[in-house]
Amino acid sequence: MTLIPAFTLCFLLDGDDVLMLHRRFPPNQGLWNGVGGHIEPGETARQAVIREVAEETGYRITDPQFAGLLTWDGFEIPPGGIAIFTAQAPHRTFVGNHEGELAWVSREWACTAPEVVDNIHVFLPLVLAGGAPNHYHFSYQDNVRIRDLIEPLPADYDLERPYQPEAGFEEEQRGDYLLSLDKDRLQIEKVVDFLARQSYWAQSRPREVIETSIHTSVCLGIYRAGEQVAFARLVTDQATFAWLCDVFVDPDERGQGLGKWLVEAACRYADRVGIHRMLLATRDAHGLYEHYGDFQPLEVPGKWMSRIHPDSKQ
Ligand SMILES: CC(C)(COP(=O)(O)OP(=O)(O)OC[C@H]1O[C@@H](n2cnc3c(N)ncnc32)[C@H](O)[C@@H]1OP(=O)(O)O)[C@@H](O)C(=O)NCCC(=O)NCCS
């Protein structure tokens, strides 16, 4: 099978130091990693890493060096691929970002410290030694790394091939509207405005909680002329279970099928991933979910239980 990475990871270098990010959000929350992120549909990995480095550090790099391909299985996020790069930082002073704290650390610390994502200890020494790019595959069980594989790059790996997610999944266009699962497109201000000021269920949810919930969920957005007009969130392990929530459509855009589209797309995503059960709660939109998502009342409500944080009880 051809390997098509959907992410980039970049190690910015300045003399003996490497720029690392202390991650505020999963995956690898609380650990130090390189910078990087999603490859947008239509971008090559090289174009994506130049954009991501600019967004996360403020550096305009021009010549990132491809240093290998990282893949995994059994980890907290589904199997996937990351194109690894190194690049010389043009100067020492970076611009911070909301993904976490940035810091220059020594090459040795980056290659050995327990606070660093552990698979970096395996590949970064080889990457920094400047050898040919390898394919690094890491197998995990219960998020513990149990096997490392280092092998030559697959013969058919094409670094210059633009990334295209599987059709009908990440993004789809209907008339003037684009539905996307790409979280980089989300306009957080609009989501916060709706949930904290207009919804009937999340008025007391602080902005930081909304931001964290977005980072840790699968999110759907609908956009018209670049403006976000609808949102939905799936709290999910992306394997067995999903909770559909925070579904809303901008009041000016209601009544033309966007809500139905969100529900259908969320269900299609869940079916594709193989999720066995989806749940949701609604005050009055049962018809929307019943007709356009095939949701039914709980078969045996008495089997289900829920728990509320002690401080949230009235
Ligand atoms: C509910 C909401 C997402 C629907 O979005 P929309 O784009 O206006 O809806 P659509 O045009 O796709 O049509 C919704 C369908 O669900 C049905 N429906 C059932 N209950 C509904 C409800 N409470 N509100 C809106 N539509 C409802 C509509 O009748 C329509 O079906 P039909 O076309 O067969 O008549 C939107 O009204 C909204 O954001 N409301 C405020 C937030 C909210 O209540 N979210 C749901 C929380 S569970």
The ligand as a Tripos MOL2 file, in Angstrom:
@<TRIPOS>MOLECULE
LIG
   48    50     1     0     0
SMALL
NO_CHARGES

@<TRIPOS>ATOM
      1 C1        -31.2140   22.2710   14.9370 C.3       1 LIG1
      2 C2        -30.4550   22.9520   13.7900 C.3       1 LIG1
      3 C3        -29.0050   22.4620   13.8590 C.3       1 LIG1
      4 C4        -31.0800   22.5230   12.4690 C.3       1 LIG1
      5 O1        -30.3210   23.0810   11.4240 O.3       1 LIG1
      6 P1        -31.0200   23.6250   10.0550 P.3       1 LIG1
      7 O2        -29.9360   23.8220    9.0600 O.co2     1 LIG1
      8 O3        -31.8450   24.7940   10.3770 O.co2     1 LIG1
      9 O4        -31.9620   22.4090    9.6920 O.3       1 LIG1
     10 P2        -32.1960   21.7150    8.2720 P.3       1 LIG1
     11 O5        -32.5940   22.7420    7.2850 O.co2     1 LIG1
     12 O6        -31.0700   20.8490    7.9290 O.co2     1 LIG1
     13 O7        -33.4730   20.8190    8.6380 O.3       1 LIG1
     14 C5        -33.6610   20.2240    9.8900 C.3       1 LIG1
     15 C6        -34.6420   19.0790    9.7720 C.3       1 LIG1
     16 O8        -34.7970   18.5390   11.0940 O.3       1 LIG1
     17 C7        -36.1390   18.7900   11.5080 C.3       1 LIG1
     18 N1        -36.1090   19.1990   12.9160 N.ar      1 LIG1
     19 C8        -36.5430   18.4570   13.9400 C.ar      1 LIG1
     20 N2        -36.3990   19.0970   15.0900 N.ar      1 LIG1
     21 C9        -35.8040   20.2830   14.8170 C.ar      1 LIG1
     22 C10       -35.4140   21.3910   15.6200 C.ar      1 LIG1
     23 N3        -35.5540   21.3980   16.9550 N.pl3     1 LIG1
     24 N4        -34.8530   22.4330   15.0170 N.ar      1 LIG1
     25 C11       -34.6760   22.4420   13.6770 C.ar      1 LIG1
     26 N5        -35.0680   21.4240   12.8630 N.ar      1 LIG1
     27 C12       -35.6330   20.3380   13.4330 C.ar      1 LIG1
     28 C13       -36.6780   19.8700   10.5910 C.3       1 LIG1
     29 O9        -38.0730   19.7580   10.5060 O.3       1 LIG1
     30 C14       -35.9830   19.5090    9.2850 C.3       1 LIG1
     31 O10       -36.5440   18.3580    8.7140 O.3       1 LIG1
     32 P3        -37.3950   18.4100    7.3300 P.3       1 LIG1
     33 O11       -36.5500   19.1220    6.3430 O.co2     1 LIG1
     34 O12       -37.6350   16.9620    7.0230 O.co2     1 LIG1
     35 O13       -38.6300   19.1580    7.7040 O.co2     1 LIG1
     36 C15       -30.5280   24.4950   13.8970 C.3       1 LIG1
     37 O14       -31.8680   24.8820   13.9240 O.3       1 LIG1
     38 C16       -29.8350   25.0670   15.1190 C.2       1 LIG1
     39 O15       -28.6600   25.3650   15.0850 O.2       1 LIG1
     40 N6        -30.6020   25.2560   16.2100 N.am      1 LIG1
     41 C17       -30.0420   25.8160   17.4390 C.3       1 LIG1
     42 C18       -29.1060   24.8340   18.0910 C.3       1 LIG1
     43 C19       -29.7510   23.5050   18.3660 C.2       1 LIG1
     44 O16       -30.8540   23.4170   18.8500 O.2       1 LIG1
     45 N7        -28.9750   22.4340   18.0360 N.am      1 LIG1
     46 C20       -29.3930   21.0910   18.2600 C.3       1 LIG1
     47 C21       -29.0470   20.6800   19.6250 C.3       1 LIG1
     48 S1        -29.4500   18.9760   19.9210 S.3       1 LIG1
@<TRIPOS>BOND
     1     1     2 1
     2     2     3 1
     3     2     4 1
     4     2    36 1
     5     4     5 1
     6     5     6 1
     7     6     7 2
     8     6     8 1
     9     6     9 1
    10     9    10 1
    11    10    11 2
    12    10    12 1
    13    10    13 1
    14    13    14 1
    15    14    15 1
    16    15    16 1
    17    15    30 1
    18    16    17 1
    19    17    18 1
    20    17    28 1
    21    18    19 ar
    22    18    27 ar
    23    19    20 ar
    24    20    21 ar
    25    21    22 ar
    26    21    27 ar
    27    22    23 1
    28    22    24 ar
    29    24    25 ar
    30    25    26 ar
    31    26    27 ar
    32    28    29 1
    33    28    30 1
    34    30    31 1
    35    31    32 1
    36    32    33 2
    37    32    34 1
    38    32    35 1
    39    36    37 1
    40    36    38 1
    41    38    39 2
    42    38    40 1
    43    40    41 1
    44    41    42 1
    45    42    43 1
    46    43    44 2
    47    43    45 1
    48    45    46 1
    49    46    47 1
    50    47    48 1
@<TRIPOS>SUBSTRUCTURE
     1 LIG1         1 GROUP 0 **** ****
